[in-house]
Amino acid sequence: MKKVLAISGGVDSMVLLHMFRNDPDVVVAHFDHGTRPSSEEDAKFVETAAKKYGLPFYLGQAKLG
């Protein structure tokens, strides 16, 4: 069964990602709400971390801001 980690890019979620980095059943998800001009950078940061660990990355986006 797959585990979906919802990762924001904050300290807590990045520690969670690090803890599960070796779990082959983990996929990484991030949602960019578009509420800040820098929100795209958060998405890229999380994607880079997921790729570093060899984990699948999924991104959802909206323009709520």
Order of alpha helices (4+ residues) and beta strands (2+ residues): beta-alpha-beta-alpha-beta
